[in-house]
Amino acid sequence: MGSYSNLYVNNYPILTAKNSCYENVIEAIFLPSDYSEYERPLNQRNKITWGDAYEKEEGKEIIKSFSSTSKICKERLELFGVTSEKAKQDFEFTIAKMKEYEVYSFIENNQLDYDTYLKTIKKIINSKEKIYYEYSYDNFESYLNENELFLEEQSIKLGLWSILSILPDDARIEYDLTDIINGGWINDNPHEAIQTEKIIVLTEGRTDTEFLKIGLHLFFSHLEGYYHFIDFENSRYEANASRLVHTIKSFVGSGIKNLIVAIFDNDAAASKEISNLRKVKLPSNIKILQYPAIEWAKSYPSIGPTGLQEMDINGLAGSIEMYLGKDCLQENGNYIPIQWTGYIDSIKKYQGVLLRKAEVQKKFRKKVKEFDKKSFELNNWKELIAIIDLMNNTWK
């Protein structure tokens, strides 16, 4: 008879596989930490698959599965470039190819659009009933039932995003591997076999990496497993904007296939180095980013030859410390000022440096230790979150 695996989306089974599973789907939407084993009434998971005809048995069984929520799984797909527009384009391209077969009357007789597809799969999932038809050529709903909500030749990741998009954010997404594990078809510890694709992040320095990793962990923990940062602590790697450019060039020459994000400070030194990078032909898997502008930094105290005055320091002095929160940058209600250090003739800009950086970093680390996700003040984290958002949306 064989063993089967299914992906359950809001308790509706799809992607049925005999004696195997879709490893690419598991690696795209789950992390090793999403795997668990738990007790459940025997054969409860068959109720939707077989309806009232399923054989009810007494007792309990151990379910072995990966699970998360629709929102989290969708965001993980989006991290690697899946978008609603791409999903729609893929649907339209697939329908056009199917029309060429001249066997599907539901395509010939109707103008099928993406919205109809979404409404139909939502109707099927909400029915909570798995219906098996003989292969249907004349009814779209029957076709989707038979093909488990996908179109033939449709991108599995884009199709999966479409399915997830019609579900509530908290809908349970569970890949049930119980039967194929018990049947010996895959490893008893499938979470150990996950080959998670990593996005490599290059920064200007150790503290940039430290604080970005903190931001990921506190506010995007469901995505942090997809990022890999250069290990400054153990590799003795020293960086600045100039060194970061050399690192980028090394990655270009290596031909590495991972997605790579190189993120520079929002200052003059970074702008100079980024302008030099324009001479380098970067492959499509490498993206250059710069910390985003800060609204309140348009009027920030700075010290120059004429004394203390407020200026727009965006693009001139936006090191990582400027993104650690107003609470870390203020003393007795006043901002710690910027000191102008030199003029960069090639881009006609001054470079500025925040005074007493070490104090700001110390305040931030203290804030992290005292962090309470139930009562934190968002305004003191917005700038750091904005950087992570920029990274998360790089490939869309």
C-alpha positions in Angstrom: 0.0 0.0 0.0 2.8 2.4 0.7 3.2 5.4 3.0 2.0 8.9 2.3 2.9 12.5 3.3 0.8 15.6 3.0 1.1 19.3 3.5 -2.0 20.5 5.4 -3.0 24.1 4.8 -5.6 25.1 7.4 -6.3 21.4 7.8 -6.8 20.7 4.1 -4.3 18.2 2.6 -2.3 19.0 -0.6 0.9 17.8 -2.2 0.3 14.2 -1.5 3.4 12.1 -2.1 3.9 8.3 -1.8 6.9 7.0 0.0 8.5 10.5 -0.2 7.9 14.2 0.4 8.5 17.5 -1.3 11.9 18.4 0.2 12.0 21.7 -1.7 8.7 22.8 -0.1 9.9 21.9 3.4 13.2 23.8 2.9 11.3 26.8 1.4 8.8 27.4 4.3 10.2 25.6 7.4 13.2 25.8 9.6 14.6 22.9 11.7 13.1 24.5 14.8 9.6 24.0 13.2 9.8 20.2 13.6 8.0 18.6 16.5 6.5 15.3 17.6 3.2 15.2 19.5 0.3 13.0 20.5 -3.0 13.1 18.6 -6.1 10.8 18.5 -5.4 7.9 16.1 -6.2 8.7 12.4 -7.7 12.1 13.2 -5.7 13.5 10.3 -7.6 11.2 7.9 -11.0 12.7 8.6 -10.6 15.4 5.9 -8.9 13.1 3.5 -11.5 10.3 3.6 -14.5 12.1 5.0 -17.0 10.1 7.0 -15.8 6.9 5.4 -12.5 6.9 7.2 -11.9 4.1 9.6 -12.1 5.3 13.2 -9.7 3.7 15.6 -9.3 4.1 19.4 -6.1 5.4 20.9 -3.5 7.9 20.1 -0.6 8.2 17.7 2.6 10.3 17.6 2.5 12.9 14.8 5.9 13.8 13.3 5.7 17.1 11.4 6.9 20.5 10.5 4.4 23.3 11.4 4.1 27.0 11.3 1.5 29.7 10.3 0.4 30.9 6.9 1.8 34.4 7.6 5.3 33.1 8.5 5.5 30.6 5.6 4.4 33.3 3.1 7.0 35.7 4.4 9.7 33.1 4.0 8.8 32.6 0.4 8.8 36.4 -0.1 12.3 36.6 1.4 13.5 34.8 -1.8 11.6 36.9 -4.2 8.1 35.4 -4.4 5.5 38.2 -4.8 1.8 38.4 -5.7 2.7 39.9 -9.1 5.0 37.0 -9.9 2.4 34.5 -8.7 -0.2 36.1 -10.9 2.2 36.1 -13.9 3.0 32.5 -13.4 -0.7 31.6 -13.3 -1.4 33.4 -16.5 1.6 31.9 -18.3 0.6 28.4 -17.1 -3.0 28.9 -18.3 -1.8 30.1 -21.7 0.3 26.9 -22.0 -2.6 24.7 -21.0 -4.8 26.4 -23.5 -2.4 25.2 -26.3 -3.2 21.6 -25.3 -6.8 22.1 -26.5 -8.2 19.6 -24.1 -9.4 21.7 -21.2 -12.8 23.1 -22.0 -13.0 25.1 -18.8 -10.2 27.2 -20.3 -11.8 27.4 -23.8 -15.3 28.3 -22.5 -14.2 30.8 -19.7 -11.8 33.6 -19.3 -10.0 32.3 -16.3 -8.2 35.0 -14.4 -6.1 34.9 -11.2 -8.9 36.2 -9.0 -11.1 33.3 -10.1 -8.3 30.9 -9.2 -7.9 32.3 -5.7 -11.6 32.3 -5.1 -11.9 28.7 -6.2 -9.0 27.4 -4.1 -10.4 29.3 -1.1 -13.8 27.6 -1.7 -12.2 24.2 -1.9 -10.2 24.7 1.3 -13.1 26.1 3.2 -15.3 23.1 2.3 -13.1 21.0 4.5 -13.8 18.1 2.2 -11.4 16.2 0.0 -13.2 15.1 -3.1 -11.7 12.8 -5.7 -13.0 13.0 -9.2 -12.2 11.2 -12.4 -9.8 13.4 -14.3 -11.8 16.4 -15.3 -11.3 18.5 -18.4 -14.5 20.6 -18.3 -14.8 21.9 -14.8 -12.2 24.2 -13.2 -13.1 23.4 -9.6 -13.0 19.6 -10.3 -9.6 20.0 -12.0 -8.2 21.8 -9.0 -9.6 19.2 -6.6 -8.0 16.5 -8.6 -4.6 18.4 -8.8 -4.6 19.4 -5.2 -5.1 23.1 -5.9 -2.2 23.4 -8.4 -2.0 23.7 -12.2 0.2 21.4 -14.1 3.6 23.1 -14.9 2.8 25.8 -12.4 5.8 26.9 -10.2 5.3 25.0 -6.9 6.6 28.0 -4.8 4.4 30.5 -6.6 1.4 28.3 -6.5 2.0 27.7 -2.8 2.2 31.4 -2.2 -1.2 31.8 -3.9 -2.7 29.2 -1.6 -1.2 30.8 1.5 -2.4 34.2 0.4 -6.1 33.3 0.8 -5.7 31.9 4.3 -5.9 33.8 7.6 -2.5 34.8 8.9 -2.8 32.4 11.8 -3.9 29.4 9.7 -1.9 26.3 10.6 0.5 25.0 8.0 1.7 21.5 8.7 3.8 19.0 6.7 2.8 15.6 8.1 5.7 13.1 7.7 4.4 10.5 10.2 3.7 7.7 7.8 6.9 8.0 5.7 9.1 8.2 8.8 7.4 5.2 10.4 7.6 3.4 7.1 11.4 4.0 6.9 11.3 6.1 3.8 13.1 9.1 5.3 15.4 9.8 8.2 13.9 9.6 11.7 15.2 13.2 12.3 14.1 15.1 9.1 14.9 18.4 10.7 18.6 17.5 10.8 18.5 17.0 7.0 17.1 20.4 6.0 19.5 22.2 3.7 18.3 25.8 4.3 19.3 28.2 1.6 21.1 31.1 3.2 21.2 34.8 2.3 24.8 36.0 3.0 24.9 39.5 4.6 28.0 41.6 4.4 28.4 44.7 6.6 31.0 47.4 7.3 31.9 46.1 10.7 31.5 43.9 13.8 29.0 46.1 15.5 26.8 46.4 12.4 26.6 42.7 12.3 26.0 42.4 16.0 23.1 44.8 16.1 21.5 43.7 12.9 21.5 40.1 14.2 19.8 41.4 17.4 17.1 43.1 15.4 16.5 40.0 13.4 16.2 37.9 16.5 13.9 40.2 18.4 11.5 41.2 15.6 12.0 38.6 12.8 13.0 35.4 14.5 11.0 33.4 11.9 13.4 34.6 9.2 16.8 34.8 11.0 17.6 31.2 10.1 17.7 32.2 6.4 20.6 34.7 7.0 24.3 34.1 7.4 26.5 37.0 8.6 30.3 37.2 8.2 31.8 36.0 11.5 33.8 38.9 12.7 34.5 37.5 16.2 36.3 34.4 15.0 37.7 35.3 11.6 39.7 38.4 12.6 37.9 40.0 9.6 38.2 43.8 9.9 35.9 45.9 7.8 34.9 49.4 6.8 33.3 50.7 3.6 36.5 50.3 1.6 37.1 46.8 2.9 33.5 45.9 2.2 34.0 46.8 -1.5 37.0 44.4 -1.7 34.9 41.7 -0.1 32.1 42.2 -2.6 34.6 42.0 -5.5 35.9 38.7 -4.0 32.5 37.2 -4.0 31.9 38.4 -7.6 35.1 36.6 -8.6 34.2 33.4 -6.6 31.0 32.7 -8.6 29.2 31.9 -5.4 25.5 31.2 -6.1 23.9 32.2 -2.7 22.0 35.4 -2.6 24.3 38.1 -1.1 23.3 41.4 0.5 26.0 44.0 1.0 24.7 46.8 3.3 26.6 50.0 3.8 26.2 52.8 6.3 24.2 55.9 5.5 27.3 58.2 5.4 29.6 59.9 3.0 32.4 57.3 3.1 29.9 54.6 2.1 28.5 56.8 -0.7 32.0 57.2 -2.1 32.7 53.4 -2.1 29.3 52.6 -3.6 30.0 55.0 -6.5 33.3 53.1 -7.1 31.2 49.8 -7.3 29.3 51.2 -10.3 32.4 50.2 -12.3 31.9 46.6 -11.3 29.4 44.4 -13.2 27.6 42.7 -10.3 25.8 39.3 -10.9 22.0 39.2 -10.2 22.5 37.4 -6.9 24.4 40.3 -5.3 22.6 43.4 -4.1 24.0 46.6 -2.7 22.0 48.4 0.0 22.5 51.4 2.2 20.9 52.1 5.5 17.7 54.1 4.9 17.3 57.8 5.6 16.0 58.8 9.1 13.3 61.5 9.2 14.4 63.1 12.4 18.0 63.1 11.4 17.2 65.9 8.9 17.8 68.2 11.8 20.5 66.8 14.0 23.2 68.6 16.0 26.6 68.6 14.5 29.9 70.2 15.4 32.0 71.9 12.7 34.3 74.9 12.2 31.4 77.2 12.9 30.4 75.5 16.1 27.3 73.6 17.0 24.4 73.6 14.5 21.6 71.4 13.3 21.9 69.8 9.9 20.5 67.0 7.8 23.1 64.2 8.4 21.5 61.6 6.2 24.1 60.4 3.7 26.8 62.0 5.7 27.0 60.5 9.2 24.5 57.6 9.4 26.5 54.9 11.1 24.7 51.9 12.8 24.6 53.8 16.1 22.1 56.3 14.6 19.7 53.4 14.2 19.8 52.1 17.8 17.0 54.4 19.0 16.5 58.0 20.2 16.7 56.8 23.7 20.3 55.6 23.2 21.3 58.8 21.4 20.1 61.2 24.0 21.6 62.6 27.2 19.5 64.8 29.4 17.0 65.2 26.6 19.6 66.3 24.1 21.1 64.3 21.2 24.8 63.4 21.3 26.2 65.4 18.4 28.0 64.5 15.2 31.6 65.6 14.7 32.6 66.5 11.1 35.9 64.8 10.4 36.8 65.5 6.7 35.7 66.4 3.2 35.6 63.8 0.5 36.3 65.7 -2.7 35.2 62.9 -5.1 31.6 63.1 -4.0 31.7 66.7 -2.6 30.5 65.6 0.9 31.7 65.8 4.4 32.0 62.7 6.5 30.6 62.8 10.1 31.1 60.6 13.1 28.9 60.3 16.1 30.7 61.3 19.3 30.8 58.8 22.3 29.8 55.8 20.2 30.8 53.4 22.9 28.3 55.0 25.3 25.5 54.6 22.7 26.4 51.0 22.1 26.5 50.3 25.9 23.0 51.8 26.3 21.7 49.7 23.4 23.1 46.5 24.8 21.5 47.3 28.2 18.2 48.0 26.4 18.4 44.6 24.7 19.0 42.8 28.0 15.9 44.5 29.4 13.8 43.9 26.3 10.2 42.8 26.9 8.2 42.1 23.7 4.9 42.7 25.5 5.8 46.3 26.6 8.6 47.6 24.5 8.4 51.1 23.0 8.3 50.8 19.2 9.6 54.3 18.5 12.9 53.3 20.1 13.3 50.5 17.6 11.9 51.8 14.4 15.2 52.7 12.7 16.7 49.3 13.3 13.6 47.6 12.2 13.7 49.7 9.0 17.1 48.3 8.1 15.9 44.7 8.6 12.8 45.5 6.5 15.1 46.7 3.7 17.0 43.4 3.8 13.9 41.3 3.9 12.4 43.1 0.8 15.6 43.0 -1.2 14.6 40.3 -3.6 11.0 41.2 -4.2 
